[in-house]
Amino acid sequence: MRFRVSLVLMTTLLVSFGAFGQKRSITENDLFDFTWIGDPQVAPDGSRVVFVRVGANDKRNGYNTSLWVVSTTTGDVHQLTNNTRDSAPRWSPDGKYLAFVRVTEKDGKPDQPQLFMMNMAGGESFQFTSLPKGVTQPAWSPDGKSIAFLSTTNPEDARRTDSETDHESDVRVITRAVYRSNDAGYLDPRRPMHLWVVQVPRNSDDKVTPKQLTTGRFSEGSIVWAKDGSQIYFTSVRIDEPYYELPVSTPTRIGDLFYLERSGAQPKRLASLNDAVFSNINLTEPEEVWYTSFDGKRIQAWLQKPPAFDAQKKYPLILDIHGGPHTLYGYVFYHEFQ
């Protein structure tokens, strides 16, 4: 009898372990269980890393983002914020404070992103900007006294009342080929991204006022402070529609690093990282072809012939059709075409 009970128990255990060991195929609903890690930022002393925890939100067809921190020695992970729209965490130079971007809700809808501050020794985070069009890309000064950031806010926004802002027309007149982007939505060329700076508050009672540093019709980006804090470097493409400019890349050369000493000067190539590879590869230039469509419209196409092409021979033809104007094919290097 004892042998029979043991045998039944052993069989049950084997069946149970077998059931746990089986795996199923992935389904579309598994997406909501996935977690991504984004924008990791190492503390100045290297002891911790703060990151953005990203998870899918099936209720609003989007993503939840919150800030978490992990120890580099023990691997202990802790949640820093409970909001669902926190991003861009940036350590202060001394590692005592954390600035980040948060989107709160207004009337049940997401409001503009603003800068928040958190004392890493403890306490609640607090908001210290309230620009009408929000902020993005915070960057601490080396002395920890200022934070530079980007915003599309303009002087007209500051003069508008809340009522005027709420009733702003949603009619859009499209005058450019690229007029919207993923996640950001419609682009407004009347609102370029400009550089701002604000003094760093140490608590919620310390009121500060952001100051706009750049103006004009072109956007700035990629903020970098000089080591002594005396200057702020940034990138800016001073062309109304830069996607129409001839890129540095060509069908037979991958984009290299170029340096422009001053406006109007000839670009100087600083790096040619693929010369050794391309010296052993036979590449061909594509030929531009125009033809008339069934509706009478002229269509542009490109014909990529193989190396050592012989017009007397027959070759298989691969037809690669692409639309536009978004992500259209251009005069750049395509490995699959070569």
N, C-alpha and C positions, 0 to 999 in steps of 0.2 A: 504493500500500500504506500509506504514511504517512497519507494522507487517511482511509483506511478505519479505521485504528487510532484516530485522533483522533475520528472520528465515533462509534465504539463507546464510547470513553471518555466523551465528552460525553453520550451517551444514558444511560450508567450513572449518571453524576453527577446528571442530571436526575431519573431514577427514584428515586435515593437521597434527594435533597432533597425530592421529592414525598412519599415515605414518611414522612420526618421531619415534614413540614408537616401531615399529617393528624391530626385529633384524634378521640378516641373519646367515647362517651357515658359519663357518670359511673356508677359502680357502688357497691353497698353496701360493698365492701371498701376503697374509697378513703378511707373514714372513718378507717382505721387509719394513713393517711399524712398526715392533716391535723395541723397544729400550731396551738395557740391561745396567745395571750399574755394573761396575767391579772395583776391587782394590781400595776401598775407603780408604783415608788417612786423619786422623784428624790432624788439625794444632796444634802445641804445646800449644797454648793458648785456644784451644777448640772452637774458634769462627767460624771456617770454616772447611769444608770437601772437599777435592779435589777428584775427581773420574774419571774413564775412561768411557766415553759414547760410547757404542758399537751399531752399526747398520749394517744390512746386505747390501751388495753391489751387486746388480744383474748384474752389468756390468763385474766385475772381479771375480765373484763366490767366494766372501770372505766377510770380514767385514771391516767397517771403524771404526777407534778408534780415539777419540779426548779427550782432557782434559777439564773438567768443574769444577766449584767450587760452593758450596752452603753454605749459612749462616746458622749456627745452631740456630740462634735466630729468624730471619725473614723468612727463607726458600727461600730467593731470590737466583735464579740460574743464573750463568753467564758462558759463554764459554770463556776458556782461550786460546785454540789453534785452528787453522783452518786446520791443517794438518789432513790427514786421516789415519796416522799410528803412533800415539803417545800412549805411555803406560808407566807403572811403575813410576808414580809420587811419589816423596819423598821430604818431607819438610826438610829444614835445621833446626837444633835445635832451632834457634831463630825465625823461622817462616818467615824470610824475603826473602828467596829464595826457588825455587822449581827446583829440578833436575828431569829429566825424560828421557826416551828413545824414540828416533824418528827414523823412517825409511824414508829417502828421496829417490828420484828417480835419477838414472843415466842411460842415454841413453834410457829413457822411461821404465826402469825396476826398481824394488825395489832394493836399495843399502843395505849395511850392517847397522844394527841398531847402533846408536851412542848416546853418552850422550849429552844432551842439558841443558842449565841453563836459568831460568827465574827469574827476579827480580820482586817480588810481589808488589812492589811499582809502577811499570810501566816500559814500554820499551819492545823491542823485545827480544825474546829468542835467544840464540846463541849456536853453537856447540863447544865442547871443547875436544872431542876425535875423532880419525880417524883411529882406529885399522882395519887392513885388514879383520878380521873376526867378527868385531862388538863387542858389549858389551851387558850385561844383568844384572839384579838384583843389581841396585845401592843401597848402604847403607852408610849414613852419619856417620862420626866419631862424638863422643859426643861433641867435641869442635868446630865442624863445619868447620874444616880446610881441611879435607880430605874426599874422597869418595872411598869406596871399591866397587869392582864389579867383575863380572866373564866374561871370554872371552876364546874362543878356539884358539885365535891367538898364533902362535908359532914363534920362532926366524927366521925360514925359510921365513915366510910371510914378515917380515920386509926387508929381503934381495931381495925379488922378485921385478921385475919391473911390471908396469901395464900391459905390453904386455904379460909377462909370466903368470900373473894371469888370464887374459882374455882367454888364450889358454890352461888353465889347463884341463887335460883329464877328461872326464865324465865317463870313464870306471870304474866300481866298482867290486872288488873281494870280495865276501861275505864269511866270515870265522866264523861268529857268528850266533847263532840262532835268536837273536833279532837284526835286522839290520835297522829298520826304525820305526818311530812313527808318530802318527797323527799330522798334521800341520807342525812338524819339518822336515818331510821327511826322507831321508836316514841318518843314523848315521855313523859317521866316528870314529872308535876306535883309530885312529892315532891322533885325535884331542880332547884330554880330556879338560874339562872345568876347567880353573885355576883361581886363585885369583889374582887380580890386585888392585892397589891403585893409586889415582891421587890427586894432590893438587887442592883445589877448586878455580877456577877463579871467580873474581867479575865482570868482564866485558869482552867483546869480544876481547879486546886488550891484555888481560892477558893470555899469552901462557903457557900451562902446558904440561908436558910429563908423561904419565902413566908408572908405574913401575910394573913388574910382581913379585909376591911374592912367588908363589908355582910352582913346576915343577913335572914331573913324568908322569906315564902312567894312573893314576887314576884321576877321576874328583872330584872337590870340589863343595859344594853348601851350601845354608842356612846360609848366612853371618850374624854374630852377633858381634858387637863391645863390648869389656869390658867397664864398666861404666867410667873408667878413661882413656879410649882410648889407653891403653898400649898394648893390645892384640886384636886379631881378632879370633873369634871362627867360625868353619865351620864344616859341615858334609862331610864324604867321605867314600865310600864303597870300601875297598882295596881288591877287588876280581875282576878278569878279567870278569867273567860272573856271577854276583850275583844272577841271576834268577835261577841258578841251585843249589843254596845253600838251605839247609833245613830251612824253615822259623820258626820263633818263634811260629807261630800259628800251631795248629794241628787239626785233624778232631774232637777232643773233647775239644778244648780250643781255645778261641778267643785270638788273639795276645795281649800280655801284654807288660809292659814297663820293659826293661832290661838295666842293666848298665855293661859296660865292663871297668874295671879299667885300664887295660893295654893290649897290644897285647899278645895273647896267654893265657890270663887268662880265667877262666870260667865265663860265663855271670851270673850276679846276678839279680834276679827278684825283681824289686822295687815296682811294683803294681800288684795286682790281683783283678781287678775290678769286675770280674764275678763269683768269688767263691761262693758267697751267692746264686746266681741264679742257677748255675750248681749243687749246692748241692741238689737241689730239682728236678733235671731233669735227666732222664735216657737216657744216650747217648751211642752210639755203635761205635766201630772202624770199618772202612771199610776193606774189604778183597781184596787183590790184585789178579787179575785174568788175565791170558794170554791165548789167543786163536789164531788160525791160520786163516787168511783171505782167501778169494777165490783165491787170487793171490799168496798164499804161504807166505805172510808177517806175522810176529808176531805182534799182536795188544795187547796193555795193556788196562785193564779195571779195574773197582773197583765195588765191590758188597757190598751194604749197607743193612744189614739185620735189621729188626725191633727189638726193645728190647724184651727179653724173647722169642727169636726165637725158634720154635719147628720144627725140620726137618721132623716130621711126618705129619705136616699140610701143606696145600696149601695156598700160598699168591699171591696177584696180583703183577705183575712185571711192573715197570715203566722203560722204556729204555730212558736214557738221553744221546744223542749222541753229542759229541763236537770234533772239530778239533784242530789243532795246527800248528806251535808251539806258535802262538800269542794267549794270553789269554787262554792258555790251563788249564785244571783242574789240581790242584796240591794237595799236602798233607796238606791241610789247612781246616779250619772250614767252612762248608757250611750249613746254617740254613735250606735251602730247602731239603737237602739230609737227614738230621736228622729227 
